[in-house]
Amino acid sequence: MSAALPVLDRLDRVKLVHGPTPLETLPRLSDRLGGPRIYVKRDDCTGFAAGGNKGRKLEYLMGAALRAGADTVITVEIGRAHV
């Protein structure tokens, strides 16, 4: 169950990424900034290409496609052009 967003538990989903991914503390950065403890979420540990939210989003897109009876799925990532 998704504690933060329980509505996600009601959506169809195809499990593609490893999770949950770990959180790691960044003590030197926290010390350098003189602030609170800072964490980084290790989305590189999803086991899915470059990791991150794209793999998680694809889990829900695939769930919806299967529910709709799709036999082909095409996805496109639209991003900023690199100069």
mmCIF file of the N, C-alpha and C atoms, coordinates in Angstrom:
data_MODEL
# 
_entry.id   MODEL 
# 
loop_
_atom_site.group_PDB 
_atom_site.id 
_atom_site.type_symbol 
_atom_site.label_atom_id 
_atom_site.label_alt_id 
_atom_site.label_comp_id 
_atom_site.label_asym_id 
_atom_site.label_entity_id 
_atom_site.label_seq_id 
_atom_site.pdbx_PDB_ins_code 
_atom_site.Cartn_x 
_atom_site.Cartn_y 
_atom_site.Cartn_z 
_atom_site.occupancy 
_atom_site.B_iso_or_equiv 
_atom_site.pdbx_formal_charge 
_atom_site.auth_seq_id 
_atom_site.auth_comp_id 
_atom_site.auth_asym_id 
_atom_site.auth_atom_id 
_atom_site.pdbx_PDB_model_num 
ATOM 1   N N  . MET A 1 1  ? 0.833  -1.178 0.000   1.00 0.00 ? 1  MET A N  1 
ATOM 2   C CA . MET A 1 1  ? 0.000  0.000  0.000   1.00 0.00 ? 1  MET A CA 1 
ATOM 3   C C  . MET A 1 1  ? 0.878  1.241  0.000   1.00 0.00 ? 1  MET A C  1 
ATOM 4   N N  . SER A 1 2  ? 0.441  2.225  -0.732  1.00 0.00 ? 2  SER A N  1 
ATOM 5   C CA . SER A 1 2  ? 1.147  3.494  -0.784  1.00 0.00 ? 2  SER A CA 1 
ATOM 6   C C  . SER A 1 2  ? 0.630  4.383  0.341   1.00 0.00 ? 2  SER A C  1 
ATOM 7   N N  . ALA A 1 3  ? 1.410  4.545  1.391   1.00 0.00 ? 3  ALA A N  1 
ATOM 8   C CA . ALA A 1 3  ? 0.953  5.299  2.565   1.00 0.00 ? 3  ALA A CA 1 
ATOM 9   C C  . ALA A 1 3  ? 0.621  6.746  2.225   1.00 0.00 ? 3  ALA A C  1 
ATOM 10  N N  . ALA A 1 4  ? 1.410  7.354  1.357   1.00 0.00 ? 4  ALA A N  1 
ATOM 11  C CA . ALA A 1 4  ? 1.195  8.761  1.044   1.00 0.00 ? 4  ALA A CA 1 
ATOM 12  C C  . ALA A 1 4  ? 0.020  8.971  0.087   1.00 0.00 ? 4  ALA A C  1 
ATOM 13  N N  . LEU A 1 5  ? -0.170 8.061  -0.840  1.00 0.00 ? 5  LEU A N  1 
ATOM 14  C CA . LEU A 1 5  ? -1.216 8.200  -1.853  1.00 0.00 ? 5  LEU A CA 1 
ATOM 15  C C  . LEU A 1 5  ? -2.007 6.895  -1.987  1.00 0.00 ? 5  LEU A C  1 
ATOM 16  N N  . PRO A 1 6  ? -2.900 6.595  -1.037  1.00 0.00 ? 6  PRO A N  1 
ATOM 17  C CA . PRO A 1 6  ? -3.623 5.320  -1.088  1.00 0.00 ? 6  PRO A CA 1 
ATOM 18  C C  . PRO A 1 6  ? -4.482 5.163  -2.335  1.00 0.00 ? 6  PRO A C  1 
ATOM 19  N N  . VAL A 1 7  ? -4.813 6.258  -3.029  1.00 0.00 ? 7  VAL A N  1 
ATOM 20  C CA . VAL A 1 7  ? -5.605 6.155  -4.253  1.00 0.00 ? 7  VAL A CA 1 
ATOM 21  C C  . VAL A 1 7  ? -4.853 5.351  -5.314  1.00 0.00 ? 7  VAL A C  1 
ATOM 22  N N  . LEU A 1 8  ? -3.532 5.364  -5.272  1.00 0.00 ? 8  LEU A N  1 
ATOM 23  C CA . LEU A 1 8  ? -2.745 4.594  -6.242  1.00 0.00 ? 8  LEU A CA 1 
ATOM 24  C C  . LEU A 1 8  ? -3.000 3.104  -6.128  1.00 0.00 ? 8  LEU A C  1 
ATOM 25  N N  . ASP A 1 9  ? -3.353 2.634  -4.938  1.00 0.00 ? 9  ASP A N  1 
ATOM 26  C CA . ASP A 1 9  ? -3.610 1.214  -4.735  1.00 0.00 ? 9  ASP A CA 1 
ATOM 27  C C  . ASP A 1 9  ? -4.852 0.742  -5.476  1.00 0.00 ? 9  ASP A C  1 
ATOM 28  N N  . ARG A 1 10 ? -5.698 1.671  -5.901  1.00 0.00 ? 10 ARG A N  1 
ATOM 29  C CA . ARG A 1 10 ? -6.916 1.303  -6.622  1.00 0.00 ? 10 ARG A CA 1 
ATOM 30  C C  . ARG A 1 10 ? -6.710 1.275  -8.135  1.00 0.00 ? 10 ARG A C  1 
ATOM 31  N N  . LEU A 1 11 ? -5.551 1.687  -8.605  1.00 0.00 ? 11 LEU A N  1 
ATOM 32  C CA . LEU A 1 11 ? -5.263 1.710  -10.036 1.00 0.00 ? 11 LEU A CA 1 
ATOM 33  C C  . LEU A 1 11 ? -4.607 0.413  -10.476 1.00 0.00 ? 11 LEU A C  1 
ATOM 34  N N  . ASP A 1 12 ? -4.889 0.005  -11.720 1.00 0.00 ? 12 ASP A N  1 
ATOM 35  C CA . ASP A 1 12 ? -4.209 -1.162 -12.281 1.00 0.00 ? 12 ASP A CA 1 
ATOM 36  C C  . ASP A 1 12 ? -2.742 -0.821 -12.471 1.00 0.00 ? 12 ASP A C  1 
ATOM 37  N N  . ARG A 1 13 ? -1.897 -1.823 -12.250 1.00 0.00 ? 13 ARG A N  1 
ATOM 38  C CA . ARG A 1 13 ? -0.459 -1.592 -12.284 1.00 0.00 ? 13 ARG A CA 1 
ATOM 39  C C  . ARG A 1 13 ? 0.250  -2.875 -12.690 1.00 0.00 ? 13 ARG A C  1 
ATOM 40  N N  . VAL A 1 14 ? 1.282  -2.728 -13.493 1.00 0.00 ? 14 VAL A N  1 
ATOM 41  C CA . VAL A 1 14 ? 2.152  -3.838 -13.860 1.00 0.00 ? 14 VAL A CA 1 
ATOM 42  C C  . VAL A 1 14 ? 3.491  -3.571 -13.188 1.00 0.00 ? 14 VAL A C  1 
ATOM 43  N N  . LYS A 1 15 ? 3.924  -4.453 -12.298 1.00 0.00 ? 15 LYS A N  1 
ATOM 44  C CA . LYS A 1 15 ? 5.159  -4.249 -11.538 1.00 0.00 ? 15 LYS A CA 1 
ATOM 45  C C  . LYS A 1 15 ? 6.364  -4.390 -12.464 1.00 0.00 ? 15 LYS A C  1 
ATOM 46  N N  . LEU A 1 16 ? 7.113  -3.297 -12.637 1.00 0.00 ? 16 LEU A N  1 
ATOM 47  C CA . LEU A 1 16 ? 8.285  -3.292 -13.513 1.00 0.00 ? 16 LEU A CA 1 
ATOM 48  C C  . LEU A 1 16 ? 9.571  -2.936 -12.783 1.00 0.00 ? 16 LEU A C  1 
ATOM 49  N N  . VAL A 1 17 ? 9.491  -2.080 -11.778 1.00 0.00 ? 17 VAL A N  1 
ATOM 50  C CA . VAL A 1 17 ? 10.700 -1.604 -11.112 1.00 0.00 ? 17 VAL A CA 1 
ATOM 51  C C  . VAL A 1 17 ? 10.840 -2.245 -9.733  1.00 0.00 ? 17 VAL A C  1 
ATOM 52  N N  . HIS A 1 18 ? 12.077 -2.343 -9.281  1.00 0.00 ? 18 HIS A N  1 
ATOM 53  C CA . HIS A 1 18 ? 12.341 -2.816 -7.925  1.00 0.00 ? 18 HIS A CA 1 
ATOM 54  C C  . HIS A 1 18 ? 12.020 -1.692 -6.953  1.00 0.00 ? 18 HIS A C  1 
ATOM 55  N N  . GLY A 1 19 ? 11.429 -2.023 -5.868  1.00 0.00 ? 19 GLY A N  1 
ATOM 56  C CA . GLY A 1 19 ? 11.120 -0.965 -4.911  1.00 0.00 ? 19 GLY A CA 1 
ATOM 57  C C  . GLY A 1 19 ? 10.668 -1.556 -3.606  1.00 0.00 ? 19 GLY A C  1 
ATOM 58  N N  . PRO A 1 20 ? 10.564 -0.764 -2.619  1.00 0.00 ? 20 PRO A N  1 
ATOM 59  C CA . PRO A 1 20 ? 10.910 0.649  -2.635  1.00 0.00 ? 20 PRO A CA 1 
ATOM 60  C C  . PRO A 1 20 ? 12.420 0.837  -2.668  1.00 0.00 ? 20 PRO A C  1 
ATOM 61  N N  . THR A 1 21 ? 12.825 1.920  -3.273  1.00 0.00 ? 21 THR A N  1 
ATOM 62  C CA . THR A 1 21 ? 14.257 2.205  -3.353  1.00 0.00 ? 21 THR A CA 1 
ATOM 63  C C  . THR A 1 21 ? 14.710 2.854  -2.048  1.00 0.00 ? 21 THR A C  1 
ATOM 64  N N  . PRO A 1 22 ? 15.976 2.658  -1.688  1.00 0.00 ? 22 PRO A N  1 
ATOM 65  C CA . PRO A 1 22 ? 16.451 3.162  -0.392  1.00 0.00 ? 22 PRO A CA 1 
ATOM 66  C C  . PRO A 1 22 ? 16.633 4.676  -0.359  1.00 0.00 ? 22 PRO A C  1 
ATOM 67  N N  . LEU A 1 23 ? 16.608 5.186  0.855   1.00 0.00 ? 23 LEU A N  1 
ATOM 68  C CA . LEU A 1 23 ? 16.974 6.578  1.121   1.00 0.00 ? 23 LEU A CA 1 
ATOM 69  C C  . LEU A 1 23 ? 18.344 6.560  1.784   1.00 0.00 ? 23 LEU A C  1 
ATOM 70  N N  . GLU A 1 24 ? 19.200 7.475  1.387   1.00 0.00 ? 24 GLU A N  1 
ATOM 71  C CA . GLU A 1 24 ? 20.516 7.579  2.013   1.00 0.00 ? 24 GLU A CA 1 
ATOM 72  C C  . GLU A 1 24 ? 20.706 8.996  2.533   1.00 0.00 ? 24 GLU A C  1 
ATOM 73  N N  . THR A 1 25 ? 21.345 9.091  3.690   1.00 0.00 ? 25 THR A N  1 
ATOM 74  C CA . THR A 1 25 ? 21.617 10.417 4.247   1.00 0.00 ? 25 THR A CA 1 
ATOM 75  C C  . THR A 1 25 ? 22.842 11.021 3.555   1.00 0.00 ? 25 THR A C  1 
ATOM 76  N N  . LEU A 1 26 ? 22.862 12.327 3.498   1.00 0.00 ? 26 LEU A N  1 
ATOM 77  C CA . LEU A 1 26 ? 24.002 13.059 2.943   1.00 0.00 ? 26 LEU A CA 1 
ATOM 78  C C  . LEU A 1 26 ? 24.589 13.924 4.055   1.00 0.00 ? 26 LEU A C  1 
ATOM 79  N N  . PRO A 1 27 ? 25.316 13.298 4.993   1.00 0.00 ? 27 PRO A N  1 
ATOM 80  C CA . PRO A 1 27 ? 25.776 14.025 6.173   1.00 0.00 ? 27 PRO A CA 1 
ATOM 81  C C  . PRO A 1 27 ? 26.733 15.171 5.853   1.00 0.00 ? 27 PRO A C  1 
ATOM 82  N N  . ARG A 1 28 ? 27.613 15.000 4.867   1.00 0.00 ? 28 ARG A N  1 
ATOM 83  C CA . ARG A 1 28 ? 28.558 16.085 4.563   1.00 0.00 ? 28 ARG A CA 1 
ATOM 84  C C  . ARG A 1 28 ? 27.850 17.299 3.983   1.00 0.00 ? 28 ARG A C  1 
ATOM 85  N N  . LEU A 1 29 ? 26.836 17.059 3.127   1.00 0.00 ? 29 LEU A N  1 
ATOM 86  C CA . LEU A 1 29 ? 26.074 18.179 2.588   1.00 0.00 ? 29 LEU A CA 1 
ATOM 87  C C  . LEU A 1 29 ? 25.269 18.859 3.689   1.00 0.00 ? 29 LEU A C  1 
ATOM 88  N N  . SER A 1 30 ? 24.673 18.060 4.565   1.00 0.00 ? 30 SER A N  1 
ATOM 89  C CA . SER A 1 30 ? 23.931 18.631 5.690   1.00 0.00 ? 30 SER A CA 1 
ATOM 90  C C  . SER A 1 30 ? 24.840 19.495 6.553   1.00 0.00 ? 30 SER A C  1 
ATOM 91  N N  . ASP A 1 31 ? 26.043 18.985 6.840   1.00 0.00 ? 31 ASP A N  1 
ATOM 92  C CA . ASP A 1 31 ? 27.003 19.755 7.636   1.00 0.00 ? 31 ASP A CA 1 
ATOM 93  C C  . ASP A 1 31 ? 27.416 21.031 6.916   1.00 0.00 ? 31 ASP A C  1 
ATOM 94  N N  . ARG A 1 32 ? 27.692 20.903 5.625   1.00 0.00 ? 32 ARG A N  1 
ATOM 95  C CA . ARG A 1 32 ? 28.145 22.058 4.833   1.00 0.00 ? 32 ARG A CA 1 
ATOM 96  C C  . ARG A 1 32 ? 27.093 23.171 4.817   1.00 0.00 ? 32 ARG A C  1 
ATOM 97  N N  . LEU A 1 33 ? 25.825 22.773 4.728   1.00 0.00 ? 33 LEU A N  1 
ATOM 98  C CA . LEU A 1 33 ? 24.740 23.752 4.677   1.00 0.00 ? 33 LEU A CA 1 
ATOM 99  C C  . LEU A 1 33 ? 24.300 24.202 6.061   1.00 0.00 ? 33 LEU A C  1 
ATOM 100 N N  . GLY A 1 34 ? 24.798 23.511 7.097   1.00 0.00 ? 34 GLY A N  1 
ATOM 101 C CA . GLY A 1 34 ? 24.439 23.858 8.457   1.00 0.00 ? 34 GLY A CA 1 
ATOM 102 C C  . GLY A 1 34 ? 22.954 23.697 8.734   1.00 0.00 ? 34 GLY A C  1 
ATOM 103 N N  . GLY A 1 35 ? 22.359 22.759 8.044   1.00 0.00 ? 35 GLY A N  1 
ATOM 104 C CA . GLY A 1 35 ? 20.910 22.624 8.141   1.00 0.00 ? 35 GLY A CA 1 
ATOM 105 C C  . GLY A 1 35 ? 20.455 21.265 8.621   1.00 0.00 ? 35 GLY A C  1 
ATOM 106 N N  . PRO A 1 36 ? 19.249 20.931 8.286   1.00 0.00 ? 36 PRO A N  1 
ATOM 107 C CA . PRO A 1 36 ? 18.675 19.648 8.719   1.00 0.00 ? 36 PRO A CA 1 
ATOM 108 C C  . PRO A 1 36 ? 19.341 18.489 7.979   1.00 0.00 ? 36 PRO A C  1 
ATOM 109 N N  . ARG A 1 37 ? 19.051 17.294 8.422   1.00 0.00 ? 37 ARG A N  1 
ATOM 110 C CA . ARG A 1 37 ? 19.576 16.100 7.769   1.00 0.00 ? 37 ARG A CA 1 
ATOM 111 C C  . ARG A 1 37 ? 18.972 16.007 6.372   1.00 0.00 ? 37 ARG A C  1 
ATOM 112 N N  . ILE A 1 38 ? 19.800 15.798 5.370   1.00 0.00 ? 38 ILE A N  1 
ATOM 113 C CA . ILE A 1 38 ? 19.358 15.737 3.974   1.00 0.00 ? 38 ILE A CA 1 
ATOM 114 C C  . ILE A 1 38 ? 19.465 14.296 3.497   1.00 0.00 ? 38 ILE A C  1 
ATOM 115 N N  . TYR A 1 39 ? 18.435 13.880 2.761   1.00 0.00 ? 39 TYR A N  1 
ATOM 116 C CA . TYR A 1 39 ? 18.371 12.517 2.223   1.00 0.00 ? 39 TYR A CA 1 
ATOM 117 C C  . TYR A 1 39 ? 18.297 12.568 0.706   1.00 0.00 ? 39 TYR A C  1 
ATOM 118 N N  . VAL A 1 40 ? 18.744 11.498 0.063   1.00 0.00 ? 40 VAL A N  1 
ATOM 119 C CA . VAL A 1 40 ? 18.573 11.326 -1.375  1.00 0.00 ? 40 VAL A CA 1 
ATOM 120 C C  . VAL A 1 40 ? 17.887 9.983  -1.588  1.00 0.00 ? 40 VAL A C  1 
ATOM 121 N N  . LYS A 1 41 ? 16.897 9.952  -2.475  1.00 0.00 ? 41 LYS A N  1 
ATOM 122 C CA . LYS A 1 41 ? 16.209 8.712  -2.815  1.00 0.00 ? 41 LYS A CA 1 
ATOM 123 C C  . LYS A 1 41 ? 16.980 8.061  -3.950  1.00 0.00 ? 41 LYS A C  1 
ATOM 124 N N  . ARG A 1 42 ? 17.363 6.819  -3.766  1.00 0.00 ? 42 ARG A N  1 
ATOM 125 C CA . ARG A 1 42 ? 18.218 6.108  -4.709  1.00 0.00 ? 42 ARG A CA 1 
ATOM 126 C C  . ARG A 1 42 ? 17.415 5.465  -5.838  1.00 0.00 ? 42 ARG A C  1 
ATOM 127 N N  . ASP A 1 43 ? 16.894 6.303  -6.739  1.00 0.00 ? 43 ASP A N  1 
ATOM 128 C CA . ASP A 1 43 ? 16.117 5.778  -7.853  1.00 0.00 ? 43 ASP A CA 1 
ATOM 129 C C  . ASP A 1 43 ? 16.977 5.058  -8.883  1.00 0.00 ? 43 ASP A C  1 
ATOM 130 N N  . ASP A 1 44 ? 18.292 5.162  -8.747  1.00 0.00 ? 44 ASP A N  1 
ATOM 131 C CA . ASP A 1 44 ? 19.154 4.379  -9.613  1.00 0.00 ? 44 ASP A CA 1 
ATOM 132 C C  . ASP A 1 44 ? 19.100 2.897  -9.234  1.00 0.00 ? 44 ASP A C  1 
ATOM 133 N N  . CYS A 1 45 ? 18.454 2.566  -8.127  1.00 0.00 ? 45 CYS A N  1 
ATOM 134 C CA . CYS A 1 45 ? 18.344 1.182  -7.665  1.00 0.00 ? 45 CYS A CA 1 
ATOM 135 C C  . CYS A 1 45 ? 17.048 0.508  -8.111  1.00 0.00 ? 45 CYS A C  1 
ATOM 136 N N  . THR A 1 46 ? 16.295 1.130  -9.023  1.00 0.00 ? 46 THR A N  1 
ATOM 137 C CA . THR A 1 46 ? 15.029 0.533  -9.463  1.00 0.00 ? 46 THR A CA 1 
ATOM 138 C C  . THR A 1 46 ? 15.254 -0.676 -10.354 1.00 0.00 ? 46 THR A C  1 
ATOM 139 N N  . GLY A 1 47 ? 16.453 -0.798 -10.945 1.00 0.00 ? 47 GLY A N  1 
ATOM 140 C CA . GLY A 1 47 ? 16.716 -1.907 -11.850 1.00 0.00 ? 47 GLY A CA 1 
ATOM 141 C C  . GLY A 1 47 ? 16.085 -1.695 -13.217 1.00 0.00 ? 47 GLY A C  1 
ATOM 142 N N  . PHE A 1 48 ? 15.621 -0.490 -13.486 1.00 0.00 ? 48 PHE A N  1 
ATOM 143 C CA . PHE A 1 48 ? 14.910 -0.210 -14.730 1.00 0.00 ? 48 PHE A CA 1 
ATOM 144 C C  . PHE A 1 48 ? 15.621 0.904  -15.479 1.00 0.00 ? 48 PHE A C  1 
ATOM 145 N N  . ALA A 1 49 ? 16.407 0.552  -16.478 1.00 0.00 ? 49 ALA A N  1 
ATOM 146 C CA . ALA A 1 49 ? 17.125 1.517  -17.306 1.00 0.00 ? 49 ALA A CA 1 
ATOM 147 C C  . ALA A 1 49 ? 17.748 2.607  -16.441 1.00 0.00 ? 49 ALA A C  1 
ATOM 148 N N  . ALA A 1 50 ? 17.347 3.861  -16.641 1.00 0.00 ? 50 ALA A N  1 
ATOM 149 C CA . ALA A 1 50 ? 17.919 4.965  -15.878 1.00 0.00 ? 50 ALA A CA 1 
ATOM 150 C C  . ALA A 1 50 ? 17.196 5.180  -14.560 1.00 0.00 ? 50 ALA A C  1 
ATOM 151 N N  . GLY A 1 51 ? 16.163 4.397  -14.292 1.00 0.00 ? 51 GLY A N  1 
ATOM 152 C CA . GLY A 1 51 ? 15.437 4.510  -13.029 1.00 0.00 ? 51 GLY A CA 1 
ATOM 153 C C  . GLY A 1 51 ? 14.548 5.732  -12.968 1.00 0.00 ? 51 GLY A C  1 
ATOM 154 N N  . GLY A 1 52 ? 14.117 6.048  -11.779 1.00 0.00 ? 52 GLY A N  1 
ATOM 155 C CA . GLY A 1 52 ? 13.327 7.249  -11.568 1.00 0.00 ? 52 GLY A CA 1 
ATOM 156 C C  . GLY A 1 52 ? 11.851 7.101  -11.858 1.00 0.00 ? 52 GLY A C  1 
ATOM 157 N N  . ASN A 1 53 ? 11.209 8.248  -12.011 1.00 0.00 ? 53 ASN A N  1 
ATOM 158 C CA . ASN A 1 53 ? 9.760  8.259  -12.119 1.00 0.00 ? 53 ASN A CA 1 
ATOM 159 C C  . ASN A 1 53 ? 9.244  7.710  -13.438 1.00 0.00 ? 53 ASN A C  1 
ATOM 160 N N  . LYS A 1 54 ? 10.062 7.637  -14.465 1.00 0.00 ? 54 LYS A N  1 
ATOM 161 C CA . LYS A 1 54 ? 9.596  7.118  -15.751 1.00 0.00 ? 54 LYS A CA 1 
ATOM 162 C C  . LYS A 1 54 ? 9.182  5.656  -15.646 1.00 0.00 ? 54 LYS A C  1 
ATOM 163 N N  . GLY A 1 55 ? 9.947  4.871  -14.925 1.00 0.00 ? 55 GLY A N  1 
ATOM 164 C CA . GLY A 1 55 ? 9.594  3.466  -14.737 1.00 0.00 ? 55 GLY A CA 1 
ATOM 165 C C  . GLY A 1 55 ? 8.337  3.304  -13.909 1.00 0.00 ? 55 GLY A C  1 
ATOM 166 N N  . ARG A 1 56 ? 8.200  4.119  -12.869 1.00 0.00 ? 56 ARG A N  1 
ATOM 167 C CA . ARG A 1 56 ? 6.989  4.053  -12.037 1.00 0.00 ? 56 ARG A CA 1 
ATOM 168 C C  . ARG A 1 56 ? 5.762  4.465  -12.832 1.00 0.00 ? 56 ARG A C  1 
ATOM 169 N N  . LYS A 1 57 ? 5.895  5.517  -13.642 1.00 0.00 ? 57 LYS A N  1 
ATOM 170 C CA . LYS A 1 57 ? 4.775  5.964  -14.469 1.00 0.00 ? 57 LYS A CA 1 
ATOM 171 C C  . LYS A 1 57 ? 4.387  4.874  -15.464 1.00 0.00 ? 57 LYS A C  1 
ATOM 172 N N  . LEU A 1 58 ? 5.380  4.213  -16.052 1.00 0.00 ? 58 LEU A N  1 
ATOM 173 C CA . LEU A 1 58 ? 5.107  3.161  -17.024 1.00 0.00 ? 58 LEU A CA 1 
ATOM 174 C C  . LEU A 1 58 ? 4.334  2.005  -16.394 1.00 0.00 ? 58 LEU A C  1 
ATOM 175 N N  . GLU A 1 59 ? 4.567  1.724  -15.119 1.00 0.00 ? 59 GLU A N  1 
ATOM 176 C CA . GLU A 1 59 ? 3.807  0.664  -14.439 1.00 0.00 ? 59 GLU A CA 1 
ATOM 177 C C  . GLU A 1 59 ? 2.305  0.937  -14.516 1.00 0.00 ? 59 GLU A C  1 
ATOM 178 N N  . TYR A 1 60 ? 1.914  2.179  -14.293 1.00 0.00 ? 60 TYR A N  1 
ATOM 179 C CA . TYR A 1 60 ? 0.488  2.534  -14.321 1.00 0.00 ? 60 TYR A CA 1 
ATOM 180 C C  . TYR A 1 60 ? -0.038 2.639  -15.748 1.00 0.00 ? 60 TYR A C  1 
ATOM 181 N N  . LEU A 1 61 ? 0.777  3.133  -16.672 1.00 0.00 ? 61 LEU A N  1 
ATOM 182 C CA . LEU A 1 61 ? 0.351  3.186  -18.071 1.00 0.00 ? 61 LEU A CA 1 
ATOM 183 C C  . LEU A 1 61 ? 0.104  1.776  -18.618 1.00 0.00 ? 61 LEU A C  1 
ATOM 184 N N  . MET A 1 62 ? 0.972  0.843  -18.268 1.00 0.00 ? 62 MET A N  1 
ATOM 185 C CA . MET A 1 62 ? 0.804  -0.540 -18.726 1.00 0.00 ? 62 MET A CA 1 
ATOM 186 C C  . MET A 1 62 ? -0.417 -1.195 -18.089 1.00 0.00 ? 62 MET A C  1 
ATOM 187 N N  . GLY A 1 63 ? -0.653 -0.901 -16.814 1.00 0.00 ? 63 GLY A N  1 
ATOM 188 C CA . GLY A 1 63 ? -1.847 -1.423 -16.156 1.00 0.00 ? 63 GLY A CA 1 
ATOM 189 C C  . GLY A 1 63 ? -3.114 -0.946 -16.842 1.00 0.00 ? 63 GLY A C  1 
ATOM 190 N N  . ALA A 1 64 ? -3.165 0.338  -17.189 1.00 0.00 ? 64 ALA A N  1 
ATOM 191 C CA . ALA A 1 64 ? -4.328 0.901  -17.880 1.00 0.00 ? 64 ALA A CA 1 
ATOM 192 C C  . ALA A 1 64 ? -4.470 0.304  -19.279 1.00 0.00 ? 64 ALA A C  1 
ATOM 193 N N  . ALA A 1 65 ? -3.355 0.107  -19.968 1.00 0.00 ? 65 ALA A N  1 
ATOM 194 C CA . ALA A 1 65 ? -3.395 -0.464 -21.318 1.00 0.00 ? 65 ALA A CA 1 
ATOM 195 C C  . ALA A 1 65 ? -3.926 -1.897 -21.285 1.00 0.00 ? 65 ALA A C  1 
ATOM 196 N N  . LEU A 1 66 ? -3.464 -2.687 -20.324 1.00 0.00 ? 66 LEU A N  1 
ATOM 197 C CA . LEU A 1 66 ? -3.956 -4.061 -20.209 1.00 0.00 ? 66 LEU A CA 1 
ATOM 198 C C  . LEU A 1 66 ? -5.438 -4.082 -19.860 1.00 0.00 ? 66 LEU A C  1 
ATOM 199 N N  . ARG A 1 67 ? -5.853 -3.215 -18.974 1.00 0.00 ? 67 ARG A N  1 
ATOM 200 C CA . ARG A 1 67 ? -7.267 -3.139 -18.602 1.00 0.00 ? 67 ARG A CA 1 
ATOM 201 C C  . ARG A 1 67 ? -8.130 -2.798 -19.814 1.00 0.00 ? 67 ARG A C  1 
ATOM 202 N N  . ALA A 1 68 ? -7.587 -1.947 -20.703 1.00 0.00 ? 68 ALA A N  1 
ATOM 203 C CA . ALA A 1 68 ? -8.319 -1.532 -21.894 1.00 0.00 ? 68 ALA A CA 1 
ATOM 204 C C  . ALA A 1 68 ? -8.245 -2.560 -23.022 1.00 0.00 ? 68 ALA A C  1 
ATOM 205 N N  . GLY A 1 69 ? -7.459 -3.625 -22.825 1.00 0.00 ? 69 GLY A N  1 
ATOM 206 C CA . GLY A 1 69 ? -7.349 -4.664 -23.843 1.00 0.00 ? 69 GLY A CA 1 
ATOM 207 C C  . GLY A 1 69 ? -6.375 -4.346 -24.958 1.00 0.00 ? 69 GLY A C  1 
ATOM 208 N N  . ALA A 1 70 ? -5.479 -3.429 -24.724 1.00 0.00 ? 70 ALA A N  1 
ATOM 209 C CA . ALA A 1 70 ? -4.503 -3.051 -25.750 1.00 0.00 ? 70 ALA A CA 1 
ATOM 210 C C  . ALA A 1 70 ? -3.554 -4.208 -26.040 1.00 0.00 ? 70 ALA A C  1 
ATOM 211 N N  . ASP A 1 71 ? -3.166 -4.332 -27.301 1.00 0.00 ? 71 ASP A N  1 
ATOM 212 C CA . ASP A 1 71 ? -2.156 -5.327 -27.653 1.00 0.00 ? 71 ASP A CA 1 
ATOM 213 C C  . ASP A 1 71 ? -0.867 -4.665 -28.120 1.00 0.00 ? 71 ASP A C  1 
ATOM 214 N N  . THR A 1 72 ? -0.870 -3.335 -28.195 1.00 0.00 ? 72 THR A N  1 
ATOM 215 C CA . THR A 1 72 ? 0.312  -2.566 -28.574 1.00 0.00 ? 72 THR A CA 1 
ATOM 216 C C  . THR A 1 72 ? 0.347  -1.290 -27.738 1.00 0.00 ? 72 THR A C  1 
ATOM 217 N N  . VAL A 1 73 ? 1.520  -0.943 -27.257 1.00 0.00 ? 73 VAL A N  1 
ATOM 218 C CA . VAL A 1 73 ? 1.681  0.284  -26.487 1.00 0.00 ? 73 VAL A CA 1 
ATOM 219 C C  . VAL A 1 73 ? 2.869  1.047  -27.057 1.00 0.00 ? 73 VAL A C  1 
ATOM 220 N N  . ILE A 1 74 ? 2.653  2.327  -27.320 1.00 0.00 ? 74 ILE A N  1 
ATOM 221 C CA . ILE A 1 74 ? 3.727  3.207  -27.785 1.00 0.00 ? 74 ILE A CA 1 
ATOM 222 C C  . ILE A 1 74 ? 3.805  4.357  -26.794 1.00 0.00 ? 74 ILE A C  1 
ATOM 223 N N  . THR A 1 75 ? 4.977  4.612  -26.249 1.00 0.00 ? 75 THR A N  1 
ATOM 224 C CA . THR A 1 75 ? 5.151  5.754  -25.356 1.00 0.00 ? 75 THR A CA 1 
ATOM 225 C C  . THR A 1 75 ? 6.193  6.673  -25.942 1.00 0.00 ? 75 THR A C  1 
ATOM 226 N N  . VAL A 1 76 ? 6.064  7.937  -25.630 1.00 0.00 ? 76 VAL A N  1 
ATOM 227 C CA . VAL A 1 76 ? 6.998  8.944  -26.111 1.00 0.00 ? 76 VAL A CA 1 
ATOM 228 C C  . VAL A 1 76 ? 7.347  9.843  -24.951 1.00 0.00 ? 76 VAL A C  1 
ATOM 229 N N  . GLU A 1 77 ? 8.610  10.102 -24.777 1.00 0.00 ? 77 GLU A N  1 
ATOM 230 C CA . GLU A 1 77 ? 9.035  11.072 -23.769 1.00 0.00 ? 77 GLU A CA 1 
ATOM 231 C C  . GLU A 1 77 ? 9.367  12.361 -24.488 1.00 0.00 ? 77 GLU A C  1 
ATOM 232 N N  . ILE A 1 78 ? 8.672  13.396 -24.100 1.00 0.00 ? 78 ILE A N  1 
ATOM 233 C CA . ILE A 1 78 ? 8.929  14.703 -24.697 1.00 0.00 ? 78 ILE A CA 1 
ATOM 234 C C  . ILE A 1 78 ? 9.692  15.518 -23.669 1.00 0.00 ? 78 ILE A C  1 
ATOM 235 N N  . GLY A 1 79 ? 10.873 15.919 -24.021 1.00 0.00 ? 79 GLY A N  1 
ATOM 236 C CA . GLY A 1 79 ? 11.701 16.678 -23.099 1.00 0.00 ? 79 GLY A CA 1 
ATOM 237 C C  . GLY A 1 79 ? 12.300 17.884 -23.771 1.00 0.00 ? 79 GLY A C  1 
ATOM 238 N N  . ARG A 1 80 ? 13.134 18.538 -23.030 1.00 0.00 ? 80 ARG A N  1 
ATOM 239 C CA . ARG A 1 80 ? 13.814 19.719 -23.571 1.00 0.00 ? 80 ARG A CA 1 
ATOM 240 C C  . ARG A 1 80 ? 14.890 19.287 -24.551 1.00 0.00 ? 80 ARG A C  1 
ATOM 241 N N  . ALA A 1 81 ? 15.067 20.095 -25.583 1.00 0.00 ? 81 ALA A N  1 
ATOM 242 C CA . ALA A 1 81 ? 16.150 19.840 -26.529 1.00 0.00 ? 81 ALA A CA 1 
ATOM 243 C C  . ALA A 1 81 ? 17.474 20.165 -25.854 1.00 0.00 ? 81 ALA A C  1 
ATOM 244 N N  . HIS A 1 82 ? 18.478 19.364 -26.133 1.00 0.00 ? 82 HIS A N  1 
ATOM 245 C CA . HIS A 1 82 ? 19.819 19.616 -25.593 1.00 0.00 ? 82 HIS A CA 1 
ATOM 246 C C  . HIS A 1 82 ? 20.623 20.372 -26.635 1.00 0.00 ? 82 HIS A C  1 
ATOM 247 N N  . VAL A 1 83 ? 21.235 21.436 -26.187 1.00 0.00 ? 83 VAL A N  1 
ATOM 248 C CA . VAL A 1 83 ? 22.020 22.277 -27.122 1.00 0.00 ? 83 VAL A CA 1 
ATOM 249 C C  . VAL A 1 83 ? 23.482 21.935 -27.000 1.00 0.00 ? 83 VAL A C  1 
# 
